Amino acid sequence: MKRFQYIIMFIGIGLLGCEQAQQPDDRRSTEVASNDTGSSGNGGGGQNTSDDVVAGSLKDQSLAILEASCSSCHNPETAEGGFGGVLNVEAMIESGRIIPGNGEASPLIRKLAPIGNMPPSGALDLSDRDILVAWIDQIAVSGFKFLSDADHIREIRSDMQLVPTAQRPTTRYFSMQVPNNTGMDEQVRSVMGQALAKTINSLSRAAALVIPVPVGADGLIYRVNLQDLAIDPNTFDDVIRDFYPFARAYLPFGNDPILQRLSDDHQFLVNEAETENYVIRADWFVATATLPILYQQLLNLPNTLQGLETQLGVSRQQNILNDQILRAGFKNSGVTIQNRVIERHASGLTNLPYWISYDFASNDVANQNVFNFPIGPVGSGFNNKAFDHDAGEVIFQLPNGLLGFYLAQANGANIDKSSVSIAQQANGPAQFIQSVVNGVACMSCHHQGLIFKSDEIRGFAGISQDFSDAEKEKIFNIYASDQQLQSQIDADNLKYQTALTTLGMNPSDPDPVTTFYQFYNRKLKRSEVIAELGVDEITFNTVLASEPFKSAWVSLYQPAGEISREEFNFLATSATNVFRSAVSAAPPILGDHLVTAECMVANATQMDICTSDVVP
């Protein structure tokens, strides 16, 4: 989607936005009244301002709402969905269900109807939802150390100098500098670390899990070697060059020794890593590398289902002919609109599981009703009883134990997202508009692993008069009993859940990748925009006095004003190049890749329109 390109001319900017203008290293976030850091069931009180009475009231009201609407299911005794601490504020923060200071991005809020499906009794009153959001917004972000560009790049250089010379060209760093400087607290940082670990290992074809190596004392920077992940460095660098909207180079400016050192450190890293993009924002990477088109390129997914099955060593049609599959068919999957069939194969190369679904657009078409046409697809024998499906979703196990995903049309052509007439994800990120999006949406739905569904075809065939003896035998051979299916799913899930545990995650907690997809795509407040740009308050006022920022970011004149991630990214490169004299920002070659309502409209199955130009 092309955008109007602003031409901006500024004269006499001087030293605005240079390194000295940033906040001091000991800057701390504002301590707000509802600081919940205690370990008691309702969360303990923290250091509060004089607004204790108001904030305490918000907290009390919020806990009353949660007790009335949620605690009957999410208490220590019941623990629906594996979580029983809805009245334990600390537990909700630690698990990522609450993001302190950001109510709208918190999974607790995102799970509420109508975006999500909680509580089952029906949507909360809007006033109750507003109280919960306001309370989370006021939960204090703990004190943090501001990380300047100079110290950030210095830490990376110091670490790179310890890396063997031969490994430096494939060494990359992932940083939480920007989220930290916007006020991210230690607990949220921990969940982001989990999200990064899950993301990079979900893009890996290596046999072993790779645990990112923390750099520095603050846990804001991680190092990985692309060779350990079996990710081709050229492919990785091409993806970053094409889509990364925060590429930065640091230049010497005047006689400033800090800026000279920053420039020297940057150039050293460029030379050693053999790329300008040796460090990537972790929040961007988690939120964007798990989306098509990046997910397909980084995981080396072919353009067709047939190509994927060849790559993985799966002979699907032959396995069906030889009864070497487990299958279940049912009316209601909770995801697909019509009936569905799921089917398990084993890779002929690795013996790893490969699950595929057969999904349908209509039950009104005769051979799309799997109860009457359960032996398919065409070419697998018994063609007079073969179903005719429209699309399919694949879950395959990676060598390291995590899961890979693929969406395809019936003819095998890959697609980026499902048609909502076939499959929907009701509680996914709002930007998806209920589409199942390959990568991040699948990770969210299957964070705990494969989902058991009881077969309904065997019982139907057993009493039906519409099948011959040979057809019934085939059905009984390929459609599994509940015991067979549950046993196989448990076995397949064991390696996956073990991999999550190894990476420091609890499968019963919310998916950290989804959490930080929402975190990155949240609306940005004025203070967060200032931190994202890396300027001070005075410089930012100059930004807002100049076009096009004056018009595009008009809401940021107010402290409580917000802009969307799309609105920020569209002009961030221009703002950096104009107002930060020692920094050069380069736009991505193909454009920013953001999931917005515009790129998710209609039933188009590809997401190329999600890529839009950014202002250079």
C-alpha positions as CSV (number, residue, x, y, z in Angstrom):
1,M,0.0,0.0,0.0
2,K,1.7,3.2,-1.2
3,R,1.6,6.2,1.0
4,F,1.9,9.9,0.3
5,Q,5.6,10.8,0.7
6,Y,6.1,14.0,2.7
7,I,9.0,16.2,1.7
8,I,10.4,17.8,4.8
9,M,12.8,20.7,4.9
10,F,14.2,22.0,8.2
11,I,16.8,24.7,8.6
12,G,19.1,25.4,11.6
13,I,18.3,22.3,13.7
14,G,21.7,22.6,15.4
15,L,22.5,20.1,18.1
16,L,18.9,19.1,18.9
17,G,18.5,15.4,19.7
18,C,22.2,14.6,20.1
19,E,23.4,12.2,22.6
20,Q,23.9,14.7,25.4
21,A,20.2,15.7,25.3
22,Q,19.0,12.3,26.4
23,Q,17.8,11.5,29.9
24,P,20.5,10.8,32.5
25,D,21.4,7.2,33.2
26,D,19.8,7.3,36.6
27,R,16.4,8.4,35.3
28,R,13.5,6.5,36.9
29,S,10.0,6.1,35.9
30,T,7.3,7.9,37.8
31,E,6.0,5.9,40.7
32,V,2.2,6.0,40.4
33,A,-0.3,5.3,43.1
34,S,-1.4,1.8,42.3
35,N,2.0,0.1,42.7
36,D,1.2,-3.6,43.2
37,T,4.3,-5.4,44.1
38,G,3.3,-7.3,47.2
39,S,3.1,-11.1,47.4
40,S,-0.3,-11.4,49.1
41,G,-3.3,-12.7,47.3
42,N,-4.6,-9.3,46.4
43,G,-1.2,-7.8,45.7
44,G,0.7,-5.6,48.2
45,G,1.0,-1.9,48.3
46,G,4.1,-0.2,46.9
47,Q,5.5,3.4,47.1
48,N,2.5,5.6,46.5
49,T,2.0,9.2,45.7
50,S,-0.5,11.5,47.4
51,D,-3.2,10.1,45.2
52,D,-3.4,6.9,47.3
53,V,-7.1,7.2,48.0
54,V,-8.1,7.4,44.3
55,A,-5.7,4.8,43.1
56,G,-6.5,2.5,46.0
57,S,-10.1,2.8,45.0
58,L,-9.3,1.8,41.4
59,K,-7.5,-1.2,42.7
60,D,-10.2,-2.2,45.1
61,Q,-12.9,-1.8,42.4
62,S,-10.8,-3.8,40.0
63,L,-10.3,-6.7,42.3
64,A,-14.0,-6.7,43.1
65,I,-14.8,-6.9,39.4
66,L,-12.3,-9.8,39.0
67,E,-13.7,-11.6,42.0
68,A,-17.3,-11.3,40.8
69,S,-16.6,-12.1,37.1
70,C,-13.5,-14.3,37.0
71,S,-12.6,-15.9,40.4
72,S,-15.2,-18.7,40.3
73,C,-13.1,-20.3,37.5
74,H,-9.6,-18.9,38.1
75,N,-9.0,-19.6,41.7
76,P,-6.4,-21.9,43.3
77,E,-8.9,-24.8,43.7
78,T,-10.4,-24.6,40.2
79,A,-7.6,-23.0,38.0
80,E,-9.4,-23.2,34.7
81,G,-7.0,-23.0,31.8
82,G,-4.1,-23.7,34.2
83,F,-4.4,-20.4,36.0
84,G,-5.9,-19.9,39.4
85,G,-4.5,-16.6,40.5
86,V,-6.8,-13.9,39.1
87,L,-6.8,-12.1,42.5
88,N,-3.1,-12.4,42.9
89,V,-1.8,-9.2,41.2
90,E,1.9,-10.3,41.4
91,A,1.1,-13.6,39.8
92,M,-0.7,-12.0,36.9
93,I,2.2,-9.6,36.3
94,E,4.8,-12.4,36.5
95,S,2.8,-14.6,34.0
96,G,2.3,-11.7,31.6
97,R,-1.4,-11.4,32.0
98,I,-1.0,-7.9,33.2
99,I,1.5,-5.5,31.6
100,P,2.1,-2.8,34.3
101,G,1.2,0.7,32.9
102,N,-0.5,-0.6,29.8
103,G,-4.0,-1.9,30.3
104,E,-5.1,-2.1,26.7
105,A,-2.1,-4.4,25.8
106,S,-2.5,-6.6,28.8
107,P,-3.8,-10.2,28.0
108,L,-6.2,-9.9,30.9
109,I,-8.0,-7.1,29.0
110,R,-7.5,-8.6,25.5
111,K,-9.3,-11.8,26.7
112,L,-12.4,-9.9,27.6
113,A,-15.4,-10.0,25.2
114,P,-16.0,-8.9,22.5
115,I,-12.4,-9.1,21.4
116,G,-11.9,-12.3,23.5
117,N,-14.3,-14.7,24.9
118,M,-14.2,-14.0,28.7
119,P,-16.0,-14.2,30.9
120,P,-18.2,-17.1,29.6
121,S,-21.3,-15.5,31.2
122,G,-21.0,-12.5,28.8
123,A,-19.1,-9.3,28.2
124,L,-18.4,-7.0,31.2
125,D,-20.1,-3.6,31.3
126,L,-17.9,-1.0,29.5
127,S,-17.6,0.9,32.8
128,D,-16.1,-2.2,34.5
129,R,-13.7,-2.7,31.6
130,D,-12.6,0.9,31.8
131,I,-11.9,0.6,35.5
132,L,-9.7,-2.4,34.9
133,V,-7.8,-0.6,32.1
134,A,-7.3,2.5,34.3
135,W,-6.1,0.4,37.2
136,I,-3.5,-1.5,35.1
137,D,-2.4,1.8,33.5
138,Q,-1.6,3.1,37.0
139,I,0.3,0.1,38.3
140,A,3.7,1.4,38.9
141,V,6.6,0.6,36.7
142,S,9.5,-0.2,38.9
143,G,12.6,1.9,38.8
144,F,15.0,1.3,35.9
145,K,18.3,2.5,34.6
146,F,17.9,4.5,31.3
147,L,20.2,2.9,28.6
148,S,21.7,5.5,26.3
149,D,22.8,4.7,22.8
150,A,26.4,5.1,23.8
151,D,26.2,2.6,26.6
152,H,24.0,0.3,24.6
153,I,26.4,0.0,21.7
154,R,29.4,-0.1,24.0
155,E,28.0,-3.1,25.8
156,I,27.5,-4.9,22.5
157,R,31.0,-4.1,21.3
158,S,32.5,-5.4,24.6
159,D,30.6,-8.6,24.2
160,M,31.5,-9.0,20.5
161,Q,35.2,-8.7,21.3
162,L,34.8,-11.9,23.4
163,V,33.2,-13.8,20.4
164,P,35.7,-15.8,18.4
165,T,36.6,-13.9,15.2
166,A,35.2,-16.7,12.9
167,Q,31.8,-16.5,14.6
168,R,31.3,-12.8,14.4
169,P,29.8,-12.6,10.9
170,T,27.0,-14.9,12.1
171,T,26.5,-13.3,15.5
172,R,23.4,-11.1,16.0
173,Y,22.1,-9.2,19.0
174,F,18.5,-8.6,20.1
175,S,17.9,-5.6,22.3
176,M,15.2,-4.4,24.7
177,Q,16.8,-0.9,25.0
178,V,13.8,0.9,23.6
179,P,11.1,-0.9,25.6
180,N,13.2,-0.5,28.7
181,N,13.5,3.3,28.1
182,T,9.7,3.5,27.7
183,G,9.3,2.1,31.2
184,M,9.2,-1.7,30.9
185,D,9.6,-3.3,34.3
186,E,11.6,-6.3,35.3
187,Q,8.7,-8.8,35.1
188,V,7.7,-7.7,31.7
189,R,11.3,-7.9,30.6
190,S,11.4,-11.5,31.7
191,V,8.3,-12.3,29.6
192,M,9.9,-10.6,26.6
193,G,13.0,-12.7,27.1
194,Q,10.8,-15.8,26.9
195,A,9.1,-14.4,23.8
196,L,12.4,-13.9,22.1
197,A,13.6,-17.4,23.0
198,K,10.4,-19.0,21.6
199,T,10.5,-16.9,18.5
200,I,14.1,-17.6,17.4
201,N,13.7,-21.3,18.1
202,S,10.4,-21.4,16.3
203,L,12.4,-20.2,13.2
204,S,15.1,-22.8,13.6
205,R,15.7,-26.1,11.8
206,A,18.5,-27.0,14.2
207,A,18.3,-30.2,16.3
208,A,19.1,-28.4,19.6
209,L,17.4,-25.5,21.3
210,V,19.3,-22.3,21.4
211,I,19.1,-20.2,24.6
212,P,19.9,-16.6,23.9
213,V,23.0,-15.4,25.8
214,P,22.3,-12.3,28.0
215,V,24.8,-9.5,27.5
216,G,25.5,-7.0,30.3
217,A,24.2,-6.8,33.8
218,D,20.7,-5.5,33.1
219,G,19.4,-8.3,30.9
220,L,18.4,-6.0,28.1
221,I,20.6,-7.4,25.3
222,Y,20.8,-11.0,24.0
223,R,23.3,-12.7,21.7
224,V,22.6,-15.5,19.3
225,N,24.6,-17.2,16.5
226,L,22.6,-17.8,13.4
227,Q,24.6,-20.9,12.6
228,D,23.4,-22.5,15.9
229,L,19.8,-21.9,14.7
230,A,20.5,-23.3,11.2
231,I,19.3,-20.0,9.8
232,D,21.1,-18.8,6.7
233,P,22.8,-15.5,7.5
234,N,22.1,-14.1,4.0
235,T,18.4,-14.9,4.3
236,F,18.3,-13.4,7.8
237,D,20.0,-10.2,6.7
238,D,17.9,-9.9,3.6
239,V,14.7,-10.1,5.7
240,I,15.9,-7.5,8.2
241,R,17.1,-5.2,5.3
242,D,13.7,-5.5,3.6
243,F,11.4,-5.0,6.6
244,Y,13.2,-3.6,9.6
245,P,12.0,0.0,10.2
246,F,14.6,0.9,13.0
247,A,17.9,0.5,11.2
248,R,20.3,3.1,12.8
249,A,23.9,4.2,12.1
250,Y,25.8,6.4,14.5
251,L,28.0,9.2,13.1
252,P,30.6,11.4,14.6
253,F,29.4,15.0,15.3
254,G,31.6,17.9,16.0
255,N,34.2,17.3,18.6
256,D,32.0,15.4,21.0
257,P,34.0,12.5,22.4
258,I,30.9,10.5,23.4
259,L,29.5,10.6,19.9
260,Q,33.0,9.8,18.4
261,R,33.2,6.8,20.6
262,L,29.7,5.7,19.7
263,S,30.5,6.1,16.0
264,D,33.7,4.0,16.5
265,D,31.9,1.3,18.4
266,H,29.2,1.1,15.8
267,Q,31.6,0.9,12.9
268,F,33.6,-1.9,14.7
269,L,30.4,-3.9,15.0
270,V,29.4,-3.3,11.4
271,N,32.8,-4.5,10.3
272,E,32.9,-7.6,12.5
273,A,29.2,-8.7,11.9
274,E,29.5,-7.7,8.2
275,T,26.1,-6.1,8.4
276,E,24.6,-2.7,9.4
277,N,21.9,-4.5,11.3
278,Y,24.0,-6.3,13.9
279,V,21.4,-5.4,16.6
280,I,17.6,-5.7,16.2
281,R,14.9,-4.6,18.5
282,A,13.6,-7.7,20.3
283,D,10.0,-6.4,20.5
284,W,9.9,-5.7,16.7
285,F,11.4,-9.1,16.0
286,V,9.0,-11.1,18.1
287,A,5.9,-9.2,16.7
288,T,7.0,-9.2,13.1
289,A,9.2,-12.2,12.3
290,T,6.3,-14.4,13.4
291,L,4.1,-12.9,10.7
292,P,3.9,-13.8,7.0
293,I,6.0,-13.0,4.8
294,L,8.9,-13.0,7.2
295,Y,7.9,-16.2,8.9
296,Q,7.9,-18.1,5.6
297,Q,11.3,-16.8,4.6
298,L,13.1,-17.3,7.9
299,L,11.7,-20.8,8.4
300,N,12.5,-21.6,4.8
301,L,8.9,-22.7,4.0
302,P,8.2,-23.7,0.4
303,N,5.5,-22.1,-1.7
304,T,3.4,-25.2,-1.9
305,L,2.2,-27.9,0.5
306,Q,3.6,-30.5,-1.8
307,G,7.0,-28.8,-1.4
308,L,6.7,-28.8,2.3
309,E,5.9,-32.5,2.5
310,T,8.8,-33.3,0.2
311,Q,11.0,-31.1,2.5
312,L,9.8,-32.9,5.6
313,G,9.7,-36.4,4.1
314,V,6.0,-36.9,4.4
315,S,4.3,-39.2,1.8
316,R,0.7,-38.2,2.7
317,Q,-1.2,-40.0,-0.1
318,Q,0.8,-43.2,0.3
319,N,0.3,-43.2,4.1
320,I,-3.4,-42.9,3.6
321,L,-3.5,-45.8,1.1
322,N,-1.4,-47.9,3.5
323,D,-3.5,-46.9,6.6
324,Q,-0.4,-45.4,8.2
325,I,-2.3,-42.4,9.7
326,L,-4.5,-41.5,12.6
327,R,-7.5,-39.4,11.7
328,A,-10.5,-37.8,13.5
329,G,-13.5,-36.1,12.0
330,F,-16.0,-33.9,13.8
331,K,-18.6,-31.2,13.4
332,N,-17.4,-28.4,15.6
333,S,-13.7,-27.7,16.1
334,G,-14.1,-24.3,17.7
335,V,-12.0,-22.8,14.9
336,T,-13.5,-23.9,11.6
337,I,-17.0,-22.9,10.6
338,Q,-18.0,-26.2,9.1
339,N,-16.9,-29.8,9.9
340,R,-13.2,-30.7,10.0
341,V,-10.9,-33.6,9.7
342,I,-7.5,-33.8,11.4
343,E,-4.8,-36.3,10.4
344,R,-1.4,-37.4,11.7
345,H,1.5,-38.6,9.7
346,A,5.1,-39.3,10.6
347,S,8.1,-37.9,8.6
348,G,9.9,-40.6,6.7
349,L,13.1,-38.7,7.3
350,T,12.9,-37.9,11.0
351,N,9.8,-39.7,12.3
352,L,8.6,-36.4,13.7
353,P,4.9,-35.8,13.7
354,Y,3.1,-34.0,10.9
355,W,-0.6,-33.0,11.5
356,I,-2.8,-31.7,8.8
357,S,-6.4,-30.5,8.8
358,Y,-9.0,-30.7,6.0
359,D,-11.3,-27.7,6.2
360,F,-14.5,-26.9,4.3
361,A,-16.4,-23.9,3.1
362,S,-19.8,-25.4,3.2
363,N,-21.7,-28.4,4.6
364,D,-24.4,-27.9,2.0
365,V,-22.1,-29.3,-0.8
366,A,-22.5,-33.0,-0.7
367,N,-18.9,-34.1,-0.7
368,Q,-17.9,-31.5,1.9
369,N,-19.9,-33.3,4.5
370,V,-17.3,-35.6,6.0
371,F,-19.9,-37.8,7.7
372,N,-21.1,-38.9,4.3
373,F,-17.8,-38.6,2.5
374,P,-15.1,-39.5,5.1
375,I,-12.5,-41.2,2.9
376,G,-10.5,-38.6,1.1
377,P,-9.0,-36.6,-0.4
378,V,-9.6,-37.7,-4.0
379,G,-6.7,-40.0,-5.0
380,S,-6.5,-41.8,-1.7
381,G,-8.8,-44.7,-2.7
382,F,-12.6,-45.0,-2.4
383,N,-13.1,-41.9,-4.5
384,N,-16.9,-42.3,-4.4
385,K,-16.7,-41.6,-0.7
386,A,-13.9,-39.0,-0.9
387,F,-14.5,-35.5,0.6
388,D,-13.6,-32.3,-1.4
389,H,-11.9,-29.8,1.0
390,D,-11.1,-26.2,0.5
391,A,-8.1,-25.5,2.7
392,G,-5.9,-27.0,5.3
393,E,-3.7,-26.1,8.3
394,V,-0.5,-28.0,9.1
395,I,1.4,-28.3,12.4
396,F,4.7,-30.0,12.1
397,Q,7.3,-30.6,14.8
398,L,10.7,-29.0,14.4
399,P,13.8,-31.0,15.3
400,N,14.2,-28.9,18.5
401,G,10.7,-29.9,19.7
402,L,8.9,-26.6,19.0
403,L,6.1,-26.4,16.3
404,G,6.1,-25.1,12.8
405,F,2.9,-24.0,10.9
406,Y,1.7,-23.9,7.4
407,L,-1.6,-22.8,5.7
408,A,-2.6,-24.0,2.2
409,Q,-5.5,-24.1,-0.2
410,A,-6.8,-27.5,-1.4
411,N,-4.5,-27.4,-4.4
412,G,-1.5,-27.0,-2.1
413,A,-0.8,-23.3,-2.8
414,N,0.4,-21.6,0.4
415,I,-1.6,-18.9,2.0
416,D,-0.8,-16.3,4.7
417,K,-4.2,-16.3,6.5
418,S,-7.4,-18.2,6.4
419,S,-10.6,-17.1,4.8
420,V,-12.9,-16.3,7.7
421,S,-15.7,-18.3,5.9
422,I,-13.6,-21.4,6.6
423,A,-11.7,-20.8,9.9
424,Q,-11.6,-18.1,12.5
425,Q,-9.7,-17.3,15.7
426,A,-12.1,-15.5,17.9
427,N,-9.7,-14.5,20.7
428,G,-6.6,-13.6,18.6
429,P,-5.1,-10.1,18.4
430,A,-7.7,-7.6,17.3
431,Q,-5.8,-6.6,14.2
432,F,-6.4,-10.1,12.7
433,I,-10.1,-9.5,12.5
434,Q,-10.6,-13.2,13.4
435,S,-8.4,-14.5,10.6
436,V,-6.1,-17.4,11.4
437,V,-2.7,-15.9,10.5
438,N,0.2,-18.2,9.8
439,G,2.8,-18.0,12.5
440,V,1.8,-15.9,15.4
441,A,-1.9,-16.8,15.5
442,C,-1.1,-20.5,15.4
443,M,1.5,-20.1,18.2
444,S,-1.1,-18.5,20.3
445,C,-3.8,-21.1,19.7
446,H,-1.3,-24.0,20.2
447,H,0.9,-22.6,23.0
448,Q,0.0,-25.6,25.1
449,G,0.5,-27.9,22.1
450,L,-1.8,-30.0,20.0
451,I,-5.5,-29.9,21.0
452,F,-7.4,-33.2,21.4
453,K,-10.8,-33.5,19.5
454,S,-12.9,-36.6,19.8
455,D,-13.7,-38.4,16.6
456,E,-17.3,-38.6,15.5
457,I,-16.9,-40.5,12.2
458,R,-16.3,-44.1,13.6
459,G,-19.5,-44.1,15.6
460,F,-21.5,-42.7,12.7
461,A,-20.1,-45.2,10.2
462,G,-20.8,-48.1,12.6
463,I,-24.5,-47.5,12.4
464,S,-24.8,-46.1,8.9
465,Q,-26.3,-48.2,6.1
466,D,-24.5,-46.1,3.5
467,F,-21.1,-47.7,3.6
468,S,-20.0,-51.0,2.2
469,D,-18.1,-53.5,4.3
470,A,-14.8,-52.4,2.6
471,E,-15.6,-48.8,3.2
472,K,-16.3,-49.4,6.8
473,E,-13.1,-51.3,7.2
474,K,-11.2,-48.4,5.7
475,I,-12.9,-45.9,8.0
476,F,-12.1,-48.0,11.1
477,N,-8.5,-48.4,10.0
478,I,-7.8,-44.7,9.6
479,Y,-10.2,-43.0,12.1
480,A,-8.8,-43.4,15.6
481,S,-10.5,-44.2,18.8
482,D,-10.4,-41.6,21.5
483,Q,-7.8,-43.6,23.4
484,Q,-5.5,-43.9,20.4
485,L,-5.8,-40.3,19.5
486,Q,-5.3,-39.0,23.1
487,S,-2.3,-41.2,23.6
488,Q,-0.6,-40.0,20.4
489,I,-1.3,-36.3,21.1
490,D,0.1,-36.7,24.6
491,A,3.2,-38.3,23.2
492,D,3.6,-35.6,20.5
493,N,3.0,-32.8,23.1
494,L,5.6,-34.2,25.5
495,K,8.6,-33.1,23.4
496,Y,7.0,-29.7,22.6
497,Q,6.2,-29.0,26.3
498,T,9.6,-30.1,27.3
499,A,11.1,-27.7,24.8
500,L,9.1,-24.8,26.3
501,T,10.2,-25.8,29.8
502,T,13.8,-25.8,28.7
503,L,13.4,-22.3,27.4
504,G,12.0,-21.2,30.8
505,M,8.3,-21.2,29.9
506,N,5.3,-22.7,31.5
507,P,2.9,-24.0,28.8
508,S,-0.1,-23.1,31.0
509,D,0.9,-19.4,31.0
510,P,-0.2,-17.1,28.2
511,D,1.8,-17.3,25.0
512,P,4.6,-14.8,25.4
513,V,4.8,-14.2,21.6
514,T,1.2,-13.2,21.5
515,T,1.7,-11.0,24.6
516,F,4.5,-9.1,22.9
517,Y,2.8,-8.9,19.5
518,Q,0.2,-6.9,21.4
519,F,2.9,-5.0,23.4
520,Y,4.7,-3.9,20.2
521,N,1.5,-3.0,18.5
522,R,0.0,-1.1,21.4
523,K,-0.9,2.6,21.1
524,L,2.0,4.8,22.2
525,K,1.7,7.5,24.7
526,R,3.6,10.8,24.5
527,S,6.3,9.6,27.0
528,E,6.7,6.4,25.0
529,V,7.1,8.2,21.7
530,I,9.8,10.4,23.3
531,A,11.7,7.3,24.5
532,E,11.2,5.6,21.1
533,L,12.8,8.5,19.3
534,G,15.6,8.9,21.9
535,V,15.1,12.6,22.3
536,D,14.4,14.8,25.3
537,E,11.2,16.8,26.1
538,I,12.5,20.0,24.6
539,T,13.5,18.4,21.3
540,F,10.2,16.6,21.1
541,N,8.3,19.9,21.5
542,T,10.3,21.1,18.5
543,V,9.2,17.9,16.6
544,L,5.6,18.6,17.3
545,A,6.0,22.2,16.2
546,S,7.0,21.1,12.7
547,E,5.1,19.5,9.8
548,P,4.2,16.7,9.1
549,F,4.5,15.7,12.8
550,K,2.4,18.7,13.9
551,S,-0.6,17.4,12.0
552,A,0.0,13.6,12.1
553,W,0.8,13.5,15.9
554,V,-1.5,16.2,17.0
555,S,-2.9,14.1,19.8
556,L,0.5,14.0,21.5
557,Y,0.2,17.6,22.5
558,Q,-1.7,16.2,25.5
559,P,0.2,14.0,28.0
560,A,-2.5,11.4,27.8
561,G,-2.6,11.5,24.0
562,E,-1.8,8.4,22.0
563,I,-0.8,7.4,18.4
564,S,-0.9,4.0,16.8
565,R,2.2,2.0,16.0
566,E,1.5,2.5,12.4
567,E,1.3,6.3,12.8
568,F,4.6,6.3,14.7
569,N,6.5,4.0,12.4
570,F,5.4,6.0,9.3
571,L,7.3,9.1,10.5
572,A,9.9,7.8,12.9
573,T,12.6,7.5,10.3
574,S,12.1,11.1,9.2
575,A,11.9,12.4,12.8
576,T,15.2,10.6,13.6
577,N,17.1,11.9,10.6
578,V,15.9,15.5,11.1
579,F,16.1,15.9,14.9
580,R,19.0,13.6,15.9
581,S,22.2,15.0,14.3
582,A,24.4,12.1,15.2
583,V,22.1,9.4,14.0
584,S,21.2,8.2,10.5
585,A,18.1,6.1,10.1
586,A,17.5,4.0,7.0
587,P,14.0,2.9,6.0
588,P,13.4,-0.8,5.0
589,I,13.8,-1.7,1.4
590,L,10.3,-3.2,0.9
591,G,8.6,-1.2,3.7
592,D,7.2,-1.7,7.1
593,H,5.2,-4.9,7.7
594,L,2.3,-4.1,10.1
595,V,-0.9,-6.0,10.5
596,T,-3.7,-3.4,10.3
597,A,-7.4,-3.5,9.6
598,E,-6.6,-2.4,6.0
599,C,-4.4,-5.4,5.2
600,M,-6.8,-7.8,6.9
601,V,-10.0,-6.8,5.1
602,A,-12.1,-9.1,2.8
603,N,-11.0,-12.7,2.4
604,A,-7.8,-12.3,0.5
605,T,-5.5,-15.0,1.6
606,Q,-2.2,-13.2,1.1
607,M,-0.8,-10.3,3.2
608,D,1.4,-8.4,0.8
609,I,-0.8,-5.3,1.4
610,C,0.5,-5.3,5.0
611,T,3.8,-4.0,3.6
612,S,3.7,-0.2,3.2
613,D,6.2,2.5,2.4
614,V,7.7,4.5,5.2
615,V,9.0,8.0,4.9
616,P,12.8,7.9,4.2
